[in-house]
Amino acid sequence: MRDLRVRSVRAAAIVAGLVLALVAGWGGSPAQAQSRQETLVIARNIDDYVTNDVHRTYEYTSQILDHVAYDTLVTVEAPDFTKILPNLATKWEVSKDGLTYTFTLRSGAKFTSGNPVTADDVRFSLRRLKYLKDNPSFFMDPVKDVEAVNPTTVKITLSAPDASFMAALAAVPCGIADSKTVIAKGATDAEDAKEKDKATEYLNNTSEGSGPYKLVSFTKNVEAVMERNPNYWGPKPYFAKVIIKHVPNGTTQREMVERGDADVAHDLDADLAAKITPGAKIKLVEGLSMNQVYLGIQNSPDVAKELSDKKVRQAISYAIDYDGIIKGLIRGAGDRPPAMLPIGVLGVDKAMDRQRDVAKAKQLLTEAGYPNGFTVKLTYWTASLLGVAPEPLAAKLQADLAQVGIKATLAPGERSVVISEYRAGKVQLVLASWSPDYLDAHPFADAFYGAGPVPKRLKYKNPAVDDLISSADKEQEPKKRDALYKQLTKVVLEDVPEVMLIQPKAYAGINPAIKGYEIHPIWFVTVSKLSR
């Protein structure tokens, strides 16, 4: 799940020859200077790569590539991530019962091959996504049937109403591929696609979509190269070529931008961002991510007797110095919603934020039968928590809890080991992070409070919460959904299966000549909107 989609930012330097070759390739002639002018170079760590096959895409870097190579039916863009925008579909209708979605496709859209985009391509792509049964296949879980009514009309039928479905359709893995071309390369949308599909190796090195760019080459841990799609239906992108260079170290990325060897540095945490002095060589772009850093609290008495008491979990939530974390520890490089629904989706009311109250925490512990506190183990992985350093955060939590009598023993470990222990439901307190699958309140509510993985790990179950999540996901009216999610927040602030700590900011260091850069919480940046 998304607690494994964490960028690996290793302390490694880029191979000098790559930089020298890059610079040498742009030196000298006017033609070369023009080539550099129309080439966007992004420096980032791309060692998270698994695949570029759009219907298998789940890691960070491939989201950037596949987003501009494959159009989805609809999309979401900054600054309003709650607004569904047309893309390949120009209009749509939803039946009164919320089960049937009918899309009208854009006239004149073509794939890079020149083949027209038709309803058959949409049907094939969404069925292939479903039946590959790979990481992102859950996007199609609500779908009962996809029908090509005619070449320009697609009808999607759900098994049950799902108000978050449109937001899910904007996710990169729901991209529409050229069915004729990929079938010729071994792709299939049959129910046995998991075993029979053979197109992934081909799609790892090229793309067959209708987006503004086409992937023309990919070399693992070296670079990805994209070029303009001459058949693109929309505005012609400014940059003729986009190169993503593998540069593992954020400091090296920043230096490349300052030298002019790159236009964008992606892997900047708050400390690196603070060291940037904006000027003629580099400027800082920041935006609030929808990532989450949180404290998970075990509800099972078999694992932690004290924590199974709701009053104890409430005491922990009142003991934490939230302002000290946001304003002090991370120096304002983030924010905090009241619960595990991030700022930017429905249902978030900052007025509901829990504030520190040491006296109340001690009172709750006394009422629970622990006036002198107790000892508990706080587990965390030592890798970055989506840009937040785990060690000082764990130490801060330890100190805060100590002030109310709770003695937290720190238990750091390798990420793979900690996640395995967490998934097995063996942790007492755990410091962890999460990133979004798609931009709607439902996947967060379900992941942390409903049928998702986190409640299973923490042994949390509340039928009233399940009913609220189900009702909110079926409700089509946004204002009513918003009210239901706020009601959900009130309940989970009482139960406290987790404590929301930080919604970190995301940063990019860019050449000041680059225009149109806005941070996107899923695919980081829409490169087709950039210019120089």
PAFI-586525 format. One record per residue (C-alpha): residue number from 1; residue in one letter; x, y, z. Coordinates in nm, 3 decimals, always signed. Example, Ala and Ser with C-alpha at 12.3 -4.5 7.8 and 13.67 -1.06 7.14 Angstrom:
// PAFI-586525
<1 "a" <+1.230 -0.450 +0.780>>
<2 "s" <+1.367 -0.106 +0.714>>
// end
This chain:
// PAFI-586525
<1 "m" <+0.000 +0.000 +0.000>>
<2 "r" <+0.099 +0.364 +0.003>>
<3 "d" <+0.306 +0.340 +0.319>>
<4 "l" <+0.557 +0.159 +0.093>>
<5 "r" <+0.553 +0.428 -0.176>>
<6 "v" <+0.828 +0.625 -0.006>>
<7 "r" <+1.098 +0.797 -0.203>>
<8 "s" <+1.441 +0.661 -0.125>>
<9 "v" <+1.678 +0.957 -0.087>>
<10 "r" <+2.020 +0.806 -0.037>>
<11 "a" <+2.337 +0.993 +0.045>>
<12 "a" <+2.499 +0.929 -0.292>>
<13 "a" <+2.660 +1.161 -0.547>>
<14 "i" <+2.579 +1.162 -0.916>>
<15 "v" <+2.836 +1.010 -1.147>>
<16 "a" <+3.043 +1.299 -1.275>>
<17 "g" <+3.045 +1.169 -1.631>>
<18 "l" <+2.668 +1.202 -1.659>>
<19 "v" <+2.682 +1.570 -1.576>>
<20 "l" <+2.978 +1.636 -1.806>>
<21 "a" <+2.806 +1.455 -2.092>>
<22 "l" <+2.490 +1.650 -2.031>>
<23 "v" <+2.670 +1.984 -2.038>>
<24 "a" <+2.882 +1.889 -2.339>>
<25 "g" <+2.573 +1.791 -2.535>>
<26 "w" <+2.435 +2.144 -2.502>>
<27 "g" <+2.744 +2.353 -2.559>>
<28 "g" <+2.838 +2.557 -2.860>>
<29 "s" <+2.614 +2.609 -3.159>>
<30 "p" <+2.289 +2.810 -3.183>>
<31 "a" <+2.106 +2.489 -3.268>>
<32 "q" <+2.234 +2.330 -2.949>>
<33 "a" <+2.134 +2.639 -2.750>>
<34 "q" <+1.784 +2.620 -2.898>>
<35 "s" <+1.773 +2.250 -2.812>>
<36 "r" <+1.855 +2.333 -2.450>>
<37 "q" <+1.592 +2.609 -2.451>>
<38 "e" <+1.322 +2.356 -2.547>>
<39 "t" <+1.450 +2.077 -2.321>>
<40 "l" <+1.326 +2.045 -1.964>>
<41 "v" <+1.566 +1.862 -1.733>>
<42 "i" <+1.436 +1.732 -1.401>>
<43 "a" <+1.687 +1.597 -1.148>>
<44 "r" <+1.533 +1.346 -0.906>>
<45 "n" <+1.593 +1.010 -0.749>>
<46 "i" <+1.426 +0.758 -0.981>>
<47 "d" <+1.533 +0.440 -0.802>>
<48 "d" <+1.170 +0.379 -0.702>>
<49 "y" <+1.109 +0.250 -1.055>>
<50 "v" <+0.918 -0.076 -1.094>>
<51 "t" <+0.731 -0.028 -1.424>>
<52 "n" <+0.610 +0.233 -1.674>>
<53 "d" <+0.314 +0.016 -1.782>>
<54 "v" <+0.030 +0.259 -1.710>>
<55 "h" <-0.207 -0.010 -1.583>>
<56 "r" <+0.054 -0.133 -1.336>>
<57 "t" <+0.193 +0.209 -1.235>>
<58 "y" <+0.209 +0.264 -0.859>>
<59 "e" <+0.544 +0.427 -0.779>>
<60 "y" <+0.631 +0.797 -0.778>>
<61 "t" <+0.849 +0.853 -1.085>>
<62 "s" <+0.627 +0.653 -1.319>>
<63 "q" <+0.334 +0.873 -1.213>>
<64 "i" <+0.512 +1.177 -1.363>>
<65 "l" <+0.585 +0.996 -1.689>>
<66 "d" <+0.255 +0.816 -1.739>>
<67 "h" <+0.046 +1.117 -1.644>>
<68 "v" <+0.160 +1.313 -1.950>>
<69 "a" <+0.179 +1.008 -2.177>>
<70 "y" <-0.171 +0.874 -2.113>>
<71 "d" <-0.488 +1.081 -2.089>>
<72 "t" <-0.752 +0.982 -1.837>>
<73 "l" <-1.123 +1.041 -1.888>>
<74 "v" <-1.116 +1.321 -1.628>>
<75 "t" <-0.846 +1.495 -1.426>>
<76 "v" <-0.777 +1.714 -1.121>>
<77 "e" <-0.535 +2.004 -1.108>>
<78 "a" <-0.411 +2.272 -0.870>>
<79 "p" <-0.534 +2.467 -0.689>>
<80 "d" <-0.873 +2.296 -0.638>>
<81 "f" <-0.822 +1.921 -0.608>>
<82 "t" <-1.191 +1.862 -0.530>>
<83 "k" <-1.299 +1.977 -0.879>>
<84 "i" <-1.328 +1.713 -1.150>>
<85 "l" <-1.215 +1.850 -1.488>>
<86 "p" <-1.277 +1.718 -1.843>>
<87 "n" <-0.993 +1.540 -2.021>>
<88 "l" <-1.063 +1.267 -2.278>>
<89 "a" <-1.427 +1.293 -2.172>>
<90 "t" <-1.584 +1.629 -2.246>>
<91 "k" <-1.904 +1.562 -2.052>>
<92 "w" <-2.066 +1.294 -1.839>>
<93 "e" <-2.391 +1.200 -1.672>>
<94 "v" <-2.449 +1.006 -1.351>>
<95 "s" <-2.774 +0.816 -1.302>>
<96 "k" <-2.993 +0.911 -1.007>>
<97 "d" <-2.911 +0.585 -0.830>>
<98 "g" <-2.537 +0.659 -0.862>>
<99 "l" <-2.467 +0.332 -1.044>>
<100 "t" <-2.427 +0.434 -1.409>>
<101 "y" <-2.174 +0.684 -1.548>>
<102 "t" <-2.205 +0.777 -1.917>>
<103 "f" <-1.910 +0.960 -2.078>>
<104 "t" <-1.895 +1.142 -2.411>>
<105 "l" <-1.544 +1.126 -2.557>>
<106 "r" <-1.352 +1.416 -2.707>>
<107 "s" <-1.376 +1.442 -3.085>>
<108 "g" <-1.048 +1.421 -3.276>>
<109 "a" <-0.828 +1.278 -3.000>>
<110 "k" <-0.558 +1.045 -3.135>>
<111 "f" <-0.293 +0.819 -2.992>>
<112 "t" <+0.075 +0.864 -3.078>>
<113 "s" <+0.028 +0.595 -3.343>>
<114 "g" <-0.232 +0.812 -3.517>>
<115 "n" <-0.515 +0.574 -3.422>>
<116 "p" <-0.829 +0.756 -3.303>>
<117 "v" <-0.929 +0.729 -2.937>>
<118 "t" <-1.255 +0.533 -2.920>>
<119 "a" <-1.486 +0.388 -2.659>>
<120 "d" <-1.335 +0.046 -2.732>>
<121 "d" <-0.995 +0.177 -2.613>>
<122 "v" <-1.154 +0.302 -2.290>>
<123 "r" <-1.327 -0.031 -2.233>>
<124 "f" <-1.008 -0.225 -2.303>>
<125 "s" <-0.792 -0.004 -2.077>>
<126 "l" <-1.020 -0.010 -1.774>>
<127 "r" <-1.078 -0.385 -1.806>>
<128 "r" <-0.703 -0.447 -1.844>>
<129 "l" <-0.640 -0.240 -1.530>>
<130 "k" <-0.895 -0.450 -1.342>>
<131 "y" <-0.787 -0.793 -1.461>>
<132 "l" <-0.411 -0.747 -1.439>>
<133 "k" <-0.475 -0.768 -1.064>>
<134 "d" <-0.163 -0.562 -0.997>>
<135 "n" <-0.110 -0.291 -0.733>>
<136 "p" <-0.347 -0.028 -0.882>>
<137 "s" <-0.621 -0.270 -0.988>>
<138 "f" <-0.827 -0.168 -0.685>>
<139 "f" <-0.927 +0.147 -0.874>>
<140 "m" <-1.163 -0.076 -1.069>>
<141 "d" <-1.303 -0.265 -0.770>>
<142 "p" <-1.632 -0.070 -0.779>>
<143 "v" <-1.680 -0.143 -1.152>>
<144 "k" <-1.929 -0.408 -1.259>>
<145 "d" <-1.919 -0.344 -1.634>>
<146 "v" <-1.770 -0.116 -1.900>>
<147 "e" <-1.966 -0.083 -2.223>>
<148 "a" <-1.870 +0.087 -2.550>>
<149 "v" <-2.213 +0.217 -2.649>>
<150 "n" <-2.078 +0.365 -2.971>>
<151 "p" <-1.734 +0.496 -3.079>>
<152 "t" <-1.773 +0.815 -2.872>>
<153 "t" <-1.982 +0.697 -2.577>>
<154 "v" <-1.876 +0.485 -2.280>>
<155 "k" <-2.106 +0.355 -2.008>>
<156 "i" <-1.957 +0.238 -1.678>>
<157 "t" <-2.179 +0.051 -1.433>>
<158 "l" <-2.085 +0.017 -1.067>>
<159 "s" <-2.180 -0.260 -0.829>>
<160 "a" <-2.282 -0.001 -0.567>>
<161 "p" <-2.292 +0.380 -0.552>>
<162 "d" <-1.946 +0.531 -0.506>>
<163 "a" <-1.921 +0.910 -0.490>>
<164 "s" <-1.540 +0.892 -0.500>>
<165 "f" <-1.539 +0.710 -0.834>>
<166 "m" <-1.486 +1.020 -1.049>>
<167 "a" <-1.181 +1.117 -0.843>>
<168 "a" <-1.048 +0.764 -0.885>>
<169 "l" <-1.087 +0.790 -1.264>>
<170 "a" <-0.846 +1.085 -1.258>>
<171 "a" <-0.571 +0.860 -1.119>>
<172 "v" <-0.280 +0.784 -1.351>>
<173 "p" <-0.340 +0.404 -1.370>>
<174 "c" <-0.682 +0.479 -1.525>>
<175 "g" <-0.502 +0.615 -1.833>>
<176 "i" <-0.635 +0.511 -2.171>>
<177 "a" <-0.402 +0.310 -2.394>>
<178 "d" <-0.410 +0.243 -2.769>>
<179 "s" <-0.575 -0.101 -2.762>>
<180 "k" <-0.485 -0.195 -3.120>>
<181 "t" <-0.116 -0.126 -3.065>>
<182 "v" <-0.078 -0.283 -2.722>>
<183 "i" <-0.280 -0.592 -2.815>>
<184 "a" <-0.029 -0.645 -3.097>>
<185 "k" <+0.241 -0.634 -2.828>>
<186 "g" <+0.074 -0.900 -2.614>>
<187 "a" <-0.174 -0.703 -2.401>>
<188 "t" <-0.515 -0.844 -2.310>>
<189 "d" <-0.819 -0.730 -2.113>>
<190 "a" <-0.945 -1.083 -2.054>>
<191 "e" <-1.024 -1.202 -1.703>>
<192 "d" <-0.702 -1.406 -1.704>>
<193 "a" <-0.488 -1.102 -1.792>>
<194 "k" <-0.280 -1.152 -1.477>>
<195 "e" <-0.137 -1.469 -1.629>>
<196 "k" <-0.174 -1.399 -2.003>>
<197 "d" <-0.078 -1.032 -2.056>>
<198 "k" <+0.270 -0.993 -2.211>>
<199 "a" <+0.288 -0.621 -2.296>>
<200 "t" <+0.456 -0.481 -1.985>>
<201 "e" <+0.815 -0.522 -2.105>>
<202 "y" <+0.728 -0.326 -2.418>>
<203 "l" <+0.545 -0.055 -2.223>>
<204 "n" <+0.833 -0.013 -1.978>>
<205 "n" <+1.036 +0.157 -2.252>>
<206 "t" <+0.774 +0.342 -2.453>>
<207 "s" <+0.416 +0.466 -2.421>>
<208 "e" <+0.102 +0.421 -2.629>>
<209 "g" <-0.129 +0.694 -2.505>>
<210 "s" <-0.290 +1.013 -2.630>>
<211 "g" <-0.120 +1.254 -2.390>>
<212 "p" <+0.100 +1.555 -2.472>>
<213 "y" <+0.421 +1.348 -2.450>>
<214 "k" <+0.549 +1.006 -2.551>>
<215 "l" <+0.807 +0.806 -2.357>>
<216 "v" <+1.086 +0.736 -2.605>>
<217 "s" <+1.347 +0.577 -2.379>>
<218 "f" <+1.397 +0.465 -2.023>>
<219 "t" <+1.716 +0.344 -1.859>>
<220 "k" <+1.679 +0.234 -1.500>>
<221 "n" <+1.871 +0.452 -1.254>>
<222 "v" <+2.001 +0.667 -1.542>>
<223 "e" <+1.728 +0.866 -1.716>>
<224 "a" <+1.385 +0.881 -1.876>>
<225 "v" <+1.332 +1.073 -2.202>>
<226 "m" <+0.998 +1.201 -2.331>>
<227 "e" <+0.923 +1.388 -2.653>>
<228 "r" <+0.621 +1.587 -2.769>>
<229 "n" <+0.337 +1.384 -2.915>>
<230 "p" <+0.273 +1.538 -3.259>>
<231 "n" <-0.081 +1.398 -3.258>>
<232 "y" <-0.181 +1.554 -2.926>>
<233 "w" <-0.533 +1.699 -2.932>>
<234 "g" <-0.463 +1.980 -2.683>>
<235 "p" <-0.231 +2.284 -2.673>>
<236 "k" <+0.120 +2.212 -2.798>>
<237 "p" <+0.355 +2.178 -2.498>>
<238 "y" <+0.635 +2.433 -2.483>>
<239 "f" <+0.911 +2.179 -2.425>>
<240 "a" <+0.999 +1.950 -2.715>>
<241 "k" <+1.180 +1.710 -2.483>>
<242 "v" <+1.161 +1.626 -2.112>>
<243 "i" <+1.452 +1.443 -1.949>>
<244 "i" <+1.436 +1.306 -1.595>>
<245 "k" <+1.792 +1.245 -1.475>>
<246 "h" <+1.861 +1.001 -1.194>>
<247 "v" <+2.033 +1.208 -0.926>>
<248 "p" <+2.000 +1.037 -0.587>>
<249 "n" <+2.112 +1.328 -0.369>>
<250 "g" <+1.900 +1.639 -0.310>>
<251 "t" <+2.200 +1.862 -0.255>>
<252 "t" <+2.348 +1.756 -0.589>>
<253 "q" <+2.013 +1.823 -0.756>>
<254 "r" <+2.008 +2.175 -0.614>>
<255 "e" <+2.363 +2.240 -0.734>>
<256 "m" <+2.271 +2.121 -1.084>>
<257 "v" <+1.987 +2.374 -1.100>>
<258 "e" <+2.216 +2.651 -0.976>>
<259 "r" <+2.471 +2.564 -1.247>>
<260 "g" <+2.206 +2.541 -1.518>>
<261 "d" <+2.260 +2.169 -1.575>>
<262 "a" <+1.901 +2.100 -1.464>>
<263 "d" <+1.582 +2.302 -1.448>>
<264 "v" <+1.414 +2.129 -1.155>>
<265 "a" <+1.537 +1.964 -0.833>>
<266 "h" <+1.276 +1.734 -0.682>>
<267 "d" <+1.414 +1.566 -0.371>>
<268 "l" <+1.429 +1.862 -0.134>>
<269 "d" <+1.331 +1.815 +0.228>>
<270 "a" <+1.266 +2.104 +0.465>>
<271 "d" <+1.634 +2.130 +0.565>>
<272 "l" <+1.753 +2.154 +0.204>>
<273 "a" <+1.474 +2.396 +0.118>>
<274 "a" <+1.580 +2.622 +0.405>>
<275 "k" <+1.930 +2.645 +0.258>>
<276 "i" <+1.809 +2.780 -0.076>>
<277 "t" <+1.857 +3.152 -0.126>>
<278 "p" <+1.621 +3.255 -0.406>>
<279 "g" <+1.788 +3.458 -0.679>>
<280 "a" <+1.887 +3.454 -1.044>>
<281 "k" <+1.999 +3.089 -1.032>>
<282 "i" <+1.727 +2.912 -0.834>>
<283 "k" <+1.391 +2.970 -0.671>>
<284 "l" <+1.187 +2.758 -0.432>>
<285 "v" <+0.836 +2.633 -0.509>>
<286 "e" <+0.638 +2.486 -0.224>>
<287 "g" <+0.294 +2.341 -0.176>>
<288 "l" <+0.110 +2.137 +0.084>>
<289 "s" <+0.127 +1.768 +0.000>>
<290 "m" <-0.149 +1.526 +0.089>>
<291 "n" <+0.102 +1.299 +0.255>>
<292 "q" <+0.055 +1.215 +0.621>>
<293 "v" <+0.287 +1.142 +0.912>>
<294 "y" <+0.096 +0.986 +1.198>>
<295 "l" <+0.113 +0.793 +1.524>>
<296 "g" <-0.068 +0.459 +1.510>>
<297 "i" <-0.204 +0.327 +1.842>>
<298 "q" <-0.272 -0.039 +1.900>>
<299 "n" <-0.629 -0.116 +2.011>>
<300 "s" <-0.579 -0.485 +2.094>>
<301 "p" <-0.546 -0.573 +2.466>>
<302 "d" <-0.337 -0.874 +2.365>>
<303 "v" <-0.067 -0.643 +2.228>>
<304 "a" <-0.098 -0.348 +2.466>>
<305 "k" <-0.349 -0.374 +2.750>>
<306 "e" <-0.325 -0.008 +2.846>>
<307 "l" <-0.375 +0.119 +2.490>>
<308 "s" <-0.695 -0.081 +2.445>>
<309 "d" <-0.863 +0.168 +2.679>>
<310 "k" <-1.010 +0.460 +2.483>>
<311 "k" <-0.928 +0.703 +2.764>>
<312 "v" <-0.560 +0.613 +2.741>>
<313 "r" <-0.558 +0.675 +2.368>>
<314 "q" <-0.730 +1.007 +2.428>>
<315 "a" <-0.469 +1.093 +2.690>>
<316 "i" <-0.193 +1.030 +2.436>>
<317 "s" <-0.363 +1.263 +2.189>>
<318 "y" <-0.385 +1.540 +2.451>>
<319 "a" <-0.024 +1.489 +2.562>>
<320 "i" <+0.132 +1.572 +2.225>>
<321 "d" <+0.276 +1.919 +2.167>>
<322 "y" <+0.143 +1.972 +1.815>>
<323 "d" <+0.258 +2.333 +1.788>>
<324 "g" <+0.605 +2.229 +1.901>>
<325 "i" <+0.616 +1.974 +1.619>>
<326 "i" <+0.482 +2.200 +1.342>>
<327 "k" <+0.634 +2.534 +1.441>>
<328 "g" <+0.945 +2.408 +1.614>>
<329 "l" <+1.058 +2.065 +1.501>>
<330 "i" <+0.981 +2.104 +1.129>>
<331 "r" <+0.999 +2.487 +1.134>>
<332 "g" <+0.660 +2.539 +0.971>>
<333 "a" <+0.724 +2.297 +0.683>>
<334 "g" <+0.378 +2.149 +0.706>>
<335 "d" <+0.034 +2.169 +0.863>>
<336 "r" <-0.199 +1.942 +1.059>>
<337 "p" <-0.563 +1.848 +1.000>>
<338 "p" <-0.761 +1.716 +1.299>>
<339 "a" <-0.777 +1.355 +1.176>>
<340 "m" <-0.654 +1.131 +0.893>>
<341 "l" <-0.835 +1.329 +0.623>>
<342 "p" <-0.578 +1.567 +0.472>>
<343 "i" <-0.629 +1.935 +0.410>>
<344 "g" <-0.757 +1.960 +0.053>>
<345 "v" <-1.037 +1.701 +0.062>>
<346 "l" <-1.393 +1.720 +0.194>>
<347 "g" <-1.461 +1.695 +0.566>>
<348 "v" <-1.165 +1.888 +0.708>>
<349 "d" <-1.238 +2.157 +0.966>>
<350 "k" <-0.930 +2.308 +1.129>>
<351 "a" <-1.148 +2.429 +1.416>>
<352 "m" <-1.168 +2.063 +1.522>>
<353 "d" <-0.790 +2.035 +1.570>>
<354 "r" <-0.700 +1.873 +1.901>>
<355 "q" <-0.484 +2.098 +2.118>>
<356 "r" <-0.235 +1.995 +2.382>>
<357 "d" <-0.376 +1.971 +2.735>>
<358 "v" <-0.137 +1.805 +2.980>>
<359 "a" <-0.377 +1.834 +3.274>>
<360 "k" <-0.656 +1.664 +3.079>>
<361 "a" <-0.418 +1.390 +2.967>>
<362 "k" <-0.321 +1.316 +3.327>>
<363 "q" <-0.685 +1.319 +3.434>>
<364 "l" <-0.778 +1.069 +3.161>>
<365 "l" <-0.493 +0.840 +3.265>>
<366 "t" <-0.610 +0.852 +3.626>>
<367 "e" <-0.968 +0.771 +3.522>>
<368 "a" <-0.833 +0.476 +3.321>>
<369 "g" <-0.649 +0.345 +3.630>>
<370 "y" <-0.298 +0.459 +3.541>>
<371 "p" <-0.230 +0.764 +3.762>>
<372 "n" <+0.142 +0.692 +3.750>>
<373 "g" <+0.148 +0.618 +3.381>>
<374 "f" <+0.288 +0.303 +3.219>>
<375 "t" <+0.560 +0.187 +2.979>>
<376 "v" <+0.501 +0.139 +2.607>>
<377 "k" <+0.715 +0.073 +2.299>>
<378 "l" <+0.726 +0.331 +2.019>>
<379 "t" <+0.836 +0.168 +1.693>>
<380 "y" <+0.945 +0.361 +1.383>>
<381 "w" <+1.150 +0.309 +1.070>>
<382 "t" <+1.472 +0.505 +1.028>>
<383 "a" <+1.413 +0.602 +0.663>>
<384 "s" <+1.255 +0.939 +0.588>>
<385 "l" <+0.886 +0.976 +0.667>>
<386 "l" <+0.799 +1.140 +0.334>>
<387 "g" <+1.050 +1.419 +0.393>>
<388 "v" <+1.024 +1.424 +0.773>>
<389 "a" <+1.321 +1.299 +0.975>>
<390 "p" <+1.192 +1.021 +1.206>>
<391 "e" <+1.449 +1.029 +1.488>>
<392 "p" <+1.384 +1.382 +1.618>>
<393 "l" <+1.008 +1.332 +1.583>>
<394 "a" <+1.021 +1.008 +1.782>>
<395 "a" <+1.233 +1.179 +2.049>>
<396 "k" <+0.984 +1.467 +2.066>>
<397 "l" <+0.691 +1.227 +2.113>>
<398 "q" <+0.886 +1.041 +2.381>>
<399 "a" <+0.947 +1.366 +2.571>>
<400 "d" <+0.584 +1.481 +2.537>>
<401 "l" <+0.446 +1.151 +2.665>>
<402 "a" <+0.692 +1.149 +2.954>>
<403 "q" <+0.538 +1.474 +3.082>>
<404 "v" <+0.211 +1.291 +3.152>>
<405 "g" <+0.380 +0.981 +3.295>>
<406 "i" <+0.389 +0.756 +2.987>>
<407 "k" <+0.734 +0.608 +2.939>>
<408 "a" <+0.790 +0.541 +2.568>>
<409 "t" <+1.079 +0.311 +2.481>>
<410 "l" <+1.207 +0.394 +2.134>>
<411 "a" <+1.240 +0.099 +1.894>>
<412 "p" <+1.389 +0.211 +1.559>>
<413 "g" <+1.435 -0.036 +1.275>>
<414 "e" <+1.472 -0.079 +0.902>>
<415 "r" <+1.161 +0.021 +0.710>>
<416 "s" <+1.095 -0.328 +0.570>>
<417 "v" <+1.122 -0.482 +0.917>>
<418 "v" <+0.901 -0.223 +1.087>>
<419 "i" <+0.634 -0.240 +0.816>>
<420 "s" <+0.627 -0.620 +0.840>>
<421 "e" <+0.581 -0.597 +1.218>>
<422 "y" <+0.318 -0.326 +1.174>>
<423 "r" <+0.125 -0.525 +0.914>>
<424 "a" <+0.131 -0.827 +1.144>>
<425 "g" <-0.044 -0.617 +1.411>>
<426 "k" <+0.242 -0.651 +1.660>>
<427 "v" <+0.327 -0.285 +1.727>>
<428 "q" <+0.210 -0.088 +2.030>>
<429 "l" <+0.279 +0.267 +1.914>>
<430 "v" <+0.411 +0.318 +1.562>>
<431 "l" <+0.535 +0.627 +1.381>>
<432 "a" <+0.447 +0.590 +1.013>>
<433 "s" <+0.364 +0.777 +0.693>>
<434 "w" <+0.110 +0.750 +0.411>>
<435 "s" <+0.063 +0.901 +0.066>>
<436 "p" <-0.261 +0.928 -0.133>>
<437 "d" <-0.392 +0.690 -0.397>>
<438 "y" <-0.634 +0.948 -0.535>>
<439 "l" <-0.769 +1.285 -0.426>>
<440 "d" <-1.093 +1.222 -0.241>>
<441 "a" <-1.181 +1.184 +0.127>>
<442 "h" <-1.302 +0.825 +0.084>>
<443 "p" <-0.970 +0.644 +0.032>>
<444 "f" <-0.830 +0.812 +0.344>>
<445 "a" <-1.139 +0.740 +0.555>>
<446 "d" <-1.147 +0.378 +0.443>>
<447 "a" <-0.771 +0.325 +0.477>>
<448 "f" <-0.755 +0.451 +0.836>>
<449 "y" <-1.098 +0.392 +0.986>>
<450 "g" <-1.292 +0.146 +0.771>>
<451 "a" <-1.211 -0.169 +0.576>>
<452 "g" <-0.858 -0.059 +0.480>>
<453 "p" <-0.524 -0.190 +0.602>>
<454 "v" <-0.454 +0.038 +0.899>>
<455 "p" <-0.759 -0.059 +1.111>>
<456 "k" <-0.668 -0.423 +1.060>>
<457 "r" <-0.314 -0.360 +1.182>>
<458 "l" <-0.428 -0.160 +1.484>>
<459 "k" <-0.733 -0.382 +1.555>>
<460 "y" <-0.972 -0.088 +1.532>>
<461 "k" <-1.339 -0.144 +1.456>>
<462 "n" <-1.640 +0.079 +1.510>>
<463 "p" <-1.969 -0.007 +1.330>>
<464 "a" <-2.085 +0.355 +1.359>>
<465 "v" <-1.771 +0.464 +1.172>>
<466 "d" <-1.831 +0.199 +0.906>>
<467 "d" <-2.183 +0.333 +0.855>>
<468 "l" <-2.058 +0.692 +0.820>>
<469 "i" <-1.792 +0.591 +0.567>>
<470 "s" <-2.045 +0.394 +0.364>>
<471 "s" <-2.301 +0.676 +0.374>>
<472 "a" <-2.045 +0.938 +0.272>>
<473 "d" <-1.921 +0.730 -0.019>>
<474 "k" <-2.274 +0.679 -0.151>>
<475 "e" <-2.379 +1.042 -0.107>>
<476 "q" <-2.362 +1.238 -0.434>>
<477 "e" <-2.419 +1.587 -0.288>>
<478 "p" <-2.079 +1.740 -0.188>>
<479 "k" <-2.217 +1.945 +0.104>>
<480 "k" <-2.382 +1.639 +0.254>>
<481 "r" <-2.065 +1.435 +0.204>>
<482 "d" <-1.865 +1.709 +0.374>>
<483 "a" <-2.097 +1.702 +0.675>>
<484 "l" <-2.073 +1.322 +0.700>>
<485 "y" <-1.693 +1.330 +0.699>>
<486 "k" <-1.694 +1.599 +0.969>>
<487 "q" <-1.922 +1.376 +1.175>>
<488 "l" <-1.677 +1.091 +1.114>>
<489 "t" <-1.394 +1.312 +1.240>>
<490 "k" <-1.578 +1.377 +1.567>>
<491 "v" <-1.619 +1.004 +1.628>>
<492 "v" <-1.259 +0.909 +1.551>>
<493 "l" <-1.127 +1.195 +1.767>>
<494 "e" <-1.314 +1.019 +2.047>>
<495 "d" <-1.182 +0.672 +1.955>>
<496 "v" <-0.824 +0.780 +1.862>>
<497 "p" <-0.701 +0.479 +1.660>>
<498 "e" <-0.434 +0.711 +1.519>>
<499 "v" <-0.307 +1.062 +1.589>>
<500 "m" <-0.245 +1.286 +1.288>>
<501 "l" <+0.088 +1.465 +1.334>>
<502 "i" <+0.209 +1.632 +1.014>>
<503 "q" <+0.087 +1.699 +0.662>>
<504 "p" <+0.426 +1.795 +0.518>>
<505 "k" <+0.497 +2.057 +0.259>>
<506 "a" <+0.645 +1.949 -0.073>>
<507 "y" <+0.930 +2.144 -0.229>>
<508 "a" <+1.097 +2.187 -0.566>>
<509 "g" <+1.397 +2.400 -0.653>>
<510 "i" <+1.359 +2.540 -1.006>>
<511 "n" <+1.533 +2.762 -1.258>>
<512 "p" <+1.364 +3.104 -1.219>>
<513 "a" <+1.303 +3.108 -1.596>>
<514 "i" <+1.062 +2.814 -1.567>>
<515 "k" <+0.699 +2.926 -1.567>>
<516 "g" <+0.380 +2.753 -1.458>>
<517 "y" <+0.526 +2.524 -1.192>>
<518 "e" <+0.265 +2.404 -0.940>>
<519 "i" <+0.312 +2.110 -0.706>>
<520 "h" <+0.066 +1.826 -0.752>>
<521 "p" <+0.017 +1.580 -0.464>>
<522 "i" <+0.006 +1.273 -0.690>>
<523 "w" <+0.224 +1.331 -0.995>>
<524 "f" <+0.432 +1.619 -0.849>>
<525 "v" <+0.403 +1.849 -1.151>>
<526 "t" <+0.214 +1.861 -1.480>>
<527 "v" <+0.516 +1.904 -1.708>>
<528 "s" <+0.303 +1.981 -2.014>>
<529 "k" <+0.200 +2.311 -1.848>>
<530 "l" <+0.557 +2.435 -1.804>>
<531 "s" <+0.743 +2.681 -2.024>>
<532 "r" <+1.066 +2.879 -2.021>>
// end
